[in-house]
Amino acid sequence: MQRTGGRTAAAPVPTHCPYCALQCGMNLTPADGGTVEVSERTDFPVNRGALCGKGRTAPAVLASGARLTSPLVRSDDGALVPAGWDEALDRIARNLVRTRAEYGADALGVFGGGGLTNEKAYALGKFARVVLGTSQIDYNGRFCMSSAAAAGTRAFGLDRGLPFPLEDIPKTGCVILVGSNPAETMPPSLRYFNELRENGGTLIVVDPRRTRTAEQADLHLAPRPGTDLALALGLLHLVVAEGRVDEAYVEERTAGWEEARAAAMAHWPEYVERITGVPVPELREAVRLFCAPDAAMVLTARGPEQQAKGTDTVGAWINLCLATGRAGRPRSGYGCLTGQGNGQGGREHGQKADQLPGYRKLTDPAARRHVAGVWGVDPDSLPGPGRSAYELLDALGTDVRSLLVMGSNPVVSAPRAAHVEGRLRSLDFLAVCDVVLSETAELADVVLPVTQWAEETGTTTSLEGRVL
């Protein structure tokens, strides 16, 4: 406590906004009436004292009247009623044990979320694989950034959102921003793009909509929704046709160029214009702006990722960086703007169906031995890769009979949400852990209230890879 003006005041606690992967620094201070207030942290390098509307209003969720305060269980008449912790936990354990005994371990499913702390994500993955013995675990990040993660792993052998800090953006020569609207989704980050232009660099925004970010761009490419892959291949075609390929870089530092080149050459400018609706002169101008400076970046977000061919689409944008020799050089390369508060850390720590903590593949015997040694179990006892998120949800009620949901609301957020709701209703048993009674929690047999931002101690991983 601190003594100020003759009264006792609580000291502010440094923390981070939970609502996007910028993880802007803020101070949290208890106020009168059991409420809390937030203020900017000027010493934090990402937001440098700025907070958006989400950050400024973040304390509201801590005092919400809709907040769950006790476990709920489904009564005989079908209603969710308050219960004690022992009753709720016993009911969960009893049903999970019964399902495993009757149908096997893989009849148990676990579905996590991109808002969990690193510690929660790690514990959830370990619980699924060691305690339940199931391979059926994934998380809602599979619907977005995991496409970029797969493309990054394919191209670089590593899944990392940004390989450079945001402060590098104003120092580069050109940025192609694909499917992102930071002016509205990550406002404190917009200053970096503004500084880019103030320093003489150019900003190209790829988005079907005329967003606030697009309005500030030097060039706005507005492809028809779902045609991002053709657009990226068309730009690569022009890079080849205009002799802008960094031949030495491609020869020395890449593999698979012939296949990538062939795909690009099948997308000549007029053909791409017919598919995407982007005029040929704009395609040529984008290539000129991107290739003219010594350094340039491509940044993707949910737009190109949340498509049926999201991994291929991001891979095509990565190929544009590789063909022009951008990746692996100062103030250049490919990066993904993570969306959820801990989308990066959530999959780094073991929530993905095919991945152990630390990006270790479940199919790698050495990785299995290492993690099993840390956990004190036999490597052969660890299950193999399971279903990815949508496949897992689609299997509910048939192959997967009981499900534990931690910090996610697939009734609202999953693809084909109405179908997913039907699958959830067909389960033998559903347990949901959440802060509020979400649409998914309303279907559960047991609901457990959990702690959230500012109520717990833990770490998250920002889009820059900072562990906070």
N, C-alpha and C positions, 0 to 999 in steps of 0.2 A: 504494500500500500504506500501511497505518497501523501504527504501533508501539503495541501494547497489552500491558501486563503482561509485558514482557520478551520477547515473541514477535511475529513478523510476522503480521498478519491482513489478509485481503483486505477492501477497502472494499465496503460494500453498493452494489448498482446499482439505482436506481429503475426499476421496470418495471410492467407491468400484467397482471393475470390474463387468460389467453386464452380462458376457457371460456364467457363470455356477453358480451353487448354492454354490460353495466355497466362492464366494463374496470376493475375495482377496482384502486386503486394498491397496490403492494406493493414490498418491497425483496428483492432476490435476492443471497444471499451464498454464495460458495464455502465448502464445508466439507471435512472430512477424507475421504479415500478417493475424491476426484473427484466427490463429490455436492454438491448445493446445498441451501440452506435458504431459506425465505421468511419474511418478517415483515411486519406491517401498516405502511402509511404513514398516519400520523395526519393528515398535511397534505393528503391528497387529498380533494377536495370531494365526491365521490360516495359512497364507502364510509366516509369519516371514521374510518379505523382498523379497520373490521370486515372480516373475511374469512370466506367460507363454506367448507364442506368441500372443495369443488372447488378453491378457491384454495390452501388449506392443503396439499393433496396434489398440487398441480400439478407440483412438481419430479420426481415419480415417473416421469413420461413421458420425462424427459430421460435417465434411466439404465436404461430398460427393456431387458431382454434380447431383446425381440422387435423391437428397433429395426433398421431397414435400415441397413447400413453400406457396401454396395457395389452397383453396378448389377447387375441380373439380366437374362438373356436366355433365350429359349425355345430349348432344344437340339433336336437332331434326334429324340431319343426323347420329346420332349414335356415335359420337366422344365425348371423355371426354375433356371438355374445362374449363379453369380457370373461377372462379366465386367469388363473394364476400361472406363473411361469412353469412350475413343476407339471401341472396338467398339460399345458401346451407342448412343452418339450417332450414329455412322455408320449403324447399322441403322435408327434412327428417321428420319434424314434421307433415306436411300435409299428407304424405303417411302413416305414422304410425297410425295417427288418423283415416284415411279412412279405413285402413285394420282392425283395432279394431272394428270400427262401422259396417263393413260388415260381418266379420267372427268371432268376439269375441277376447278377450285379448290373448288367447293362440295361435292365428294365428300370433302373434308377437314372434320372436326369438331373443336371444342375445347370441353371442358366444365370449368368452373372451380368454385371453392368460396368460401363465405362466411367462411372462416378465413384467406384470403390477406391479406397486408398490402396497403395501398393501392398500393405500388410494384409488387408482384407482379401485382396485378389490372390495373394500367395496362399493364405490359409484356406481359401475356398477351393483352389486347385488341389492342394494337398488333401483336404477333406474328401473331395470326390474320388481321388485315385487311391488313397491309402485307407481311409476309413470305409467308404462305400465300395471301393474296388471297381468303380464304373469308368468307362471310357467316354460316357455321354455328358460332356461338359463343354459349353461354349458361352459366348457373351454377346451383348448387343453391338459391340464394336465391329463385329463381323459384317454388319449391314453397311458400314461406311468405310473407315480408314483401313480395314483389313485388305481391301482391294489394292490400295497403295502399298501396304506392307508386303503383300505377295509379289507385286511388281518390283518393289525395291529389292526384295530377297533374290528374285530371279536375275535382276540386272547387276546388283552389287554384292550379293551374298550377305546382306545385312538389312534389317528393317529398322530404319531410323527416320522419324518424322522430318526434322530439319538437320542437315549436316553442318549448318552454319547458324550463328545467332541472328536475330532479327536486325541487329545494328549493322549487319553487312548489306542489307537491302539498299540503303541510300548510297552505298559505295560502289554498286555495280552499274552497268551501263544500260541494261534493259531487263525488265521483268515481264514474263507472260504469266498472268494470273488466271487460272482456269477453274471456273465453277466456284468462285468464292466472292463474298460480298462483305469484306471486313468493315466497311463503313457502318454496317448495321449489326453484324454478328460479333466483331472484335474491334470496336471503335478505337481503343487505345493503340492498336497496331497501325491505324491508318496514317499516323504521323510518319512512319517509316517510308511509306509509299509517297507521301507528300514531299518528304525530304529528298527522295530519289529524283523527283521531277525538278525540285529546286536546284539540285546539283547537276542538272543537265541530262539526267537519264530519262528513259521513256518507260511508260507503263502501258502494256497491252492487256486488256481484259477480255476474256472469253466467257460469254454468258448469254443465253437466249433472251434474258430480260435486260431492260435499261435500268440497272440498279444505280444507287447513289455512288457506288464505287466505279461503275462503268462510266458515269457522267464525268468523272475526274480523270479518265484515262486519255492517253494520247491517241489510242486506237481501240475501238470497241468492235470485236468480232462477235456477231450474234448468230451462231449456228442454230438450226432447228434442234429441239430437244432430242437427245439420244444419238446425235451425229458427231460427237466429239472425236471418236476414233477416226472417222473419215477425215475430219479436219486436221488432226495431228499428222496423219499419213500424207495428206495433201501438202502440208508445210514441209515435211521431210522430202517429198518429191521435188519441190522447188529448190530445196537446199542442194540436192543432187544435180538437178538440171542446170542450175546456175553456177555450178562449180564451187560451192561454198563448204563442201565436206573437208574436214581436217584429216586429210589422208594419213599423215604420219601418226596422229593420235589413234585413229581407227585401227591402223595396222599394229601398233605397239600395245594398245591398251584395251582392245575389245575383242569379242568373239561373236560370231553369228551375223556379221555385217551383210553377207550376201542374202540371207533370208529377209532381213529387215529392209534392205534395199529393194528387193523384189516386191515386197508388199507395198512399199512407197511408190514404186514406178507404176503400179496398177491404179494409182489414184492421181491422174493428171488433173490440172487445175480446173478445166471446164467440167469434168466429171464430178469433182469435189463441190463445185459451185451448185450443180444440180442436186446433189445429196444434201448439202448443208445450208444452202441459201446464202452463203458468204460470197460476195463478188470476187472474181479473180484479182482485180487490182488491190483489194484489201488483203488477199492472201499474199501477194507479192510484197506489199508494204510491210506486212508483219515479218516476213523473212528478212527483209532489208534491215528493219529496226533491230531485230534480234541478232543478226550476224555482224552488223557494223562495229559495235564496240568490242573491246578486248575481253570484257566479262559480261555475262548475262545469266539469268536464272529462269527456270520454269517452276512455278508453285501451283500444285493442284489441291483441290478440296473436295467437298462432297459431290459437286456437280458431275465430274467425270467418273467418280468412284461408285456412286449409287446407280449403276446401270448393269444390265445383264452381262456385259463384257467389260466390267470395270477394271479388272486386272490388265486386260489387253489394252484398254484405252490409256491407262496410266503408263503402261509399258511403252506405248507409242510416243508419249510425251518425253519419257526418259530417253528413248532413242534419238529424239531431236537434240537433246543435250549431248549425248555421246557422239553423234555424227559430227557435231560442230566443235567437239573438243572442250566442252564446258565443264563436265563433271570432274571433280577432284582437283580443281584449280581455285585459287583465292577468289572470293566474292562471286563465284559461279556455281552452276550445277542445278540439280533437281532437289526439291523439297516438298513435303506434304504438310499442309496446315491442319494439324489435329483439331478435332472439333470438341469432343467431350472433355470434361475436366481432367480425367485421367485415362483417356483412350490409349495413350502410349504405354503408360505403366501397367494398365490393366492386362494387356496381352504379354508384356515382358515378364510378368510374374506368374503365368501359368493358367490363365482362363481359357485359352484357345484349345480347341479339340485336338490339335496335332502338335502341341508345343508344351514343353516343361519350362519352369522358370529359367530366365536368362537366354531365351530363344533356342533352347536345346530341343532338338527334334525327338519325338517319341520313337521314331524309327532308327535312331542312332544308338547302337549298343553302348558306346562310350558315354554318351550323355545319360542314358538310363542308369548306368553303373554309378556315375557321379552323383546324380540326384538321389538315387536309392541309398547311397552311402551317407549322404547328409540326413536323409529321413530315417535311416536305420532299418531299412526293409530290404528284402530280396529283390534284385532288379527284375526277376521274372514275375514278381507279383504285380508290377505296374502294368496297367492295361495299355493297349495300343491306341492309335488315333481313333477318335470317335467321329460322330456326325458334326458338320458345321452347323451354325446357328439355325438357319431356316430348315435344314434337313432334320435337325433335332426336334424343332417345333412341329414339323409335319408328321413326325413319327409318334407324337403323343397319343396315348390311348390305344396304340397297337403294340409296337415294339417297346416303347417307353411307357411304363404304367404309372409311375410316381415321379413328381417333379418338385425340386426346390428352386425357387426364384429368389435371387438376392439383388435388390436394388435395380430392378428393371420392370418395365410395364409393356410387355409385348402385345397386349390387346390393343394398344394405341400405336406403338412404334414399329411393329414388325411388318414386313411385306405381307400382303393379303391378310390384313388384320382380322377380317371377319372369319376367314378360314381358320386362322390361328386361335381365335376365341373358341370356335367349335372344337378344335383339338384339345384345348385346355379343359373344356367342359367334359370331355370324354375320359379324362384321367381317372384312375382309381383313387388317387390322392394328390393334392396340391398344397404345398406350403409356400408362403410368400413372406419375405422379410423386407419391410419398407418403412419409410417415415410417415407416410399418409396411407389412407385406404384407397389405393389406386384402383383403376378398372380391373386390373389383373388380380389384385388382392381381394376384391369383392367376390371373386370366383373361388377363393381358396377354402380349404378345410381348416387350416390354421394360419393365422397371421401373427407375425412377431414384429413389434416395434423395434427399430434400431436407431443408433446414434447417427448423426449427420455432421456436416461441416460445422466447425466451431464448437462441437460438443465432444470431440475425440482428439487424440494425439496420433498422428500418422504422417506418412509422406505421400506425395503425388509426383508425377513426372510431367513437366510442361512440354509444350510443342517444341521447345528448343533442346529438350533433354535434361533440363535442370531438375534435380531431385529436391523438392521443397518440403 
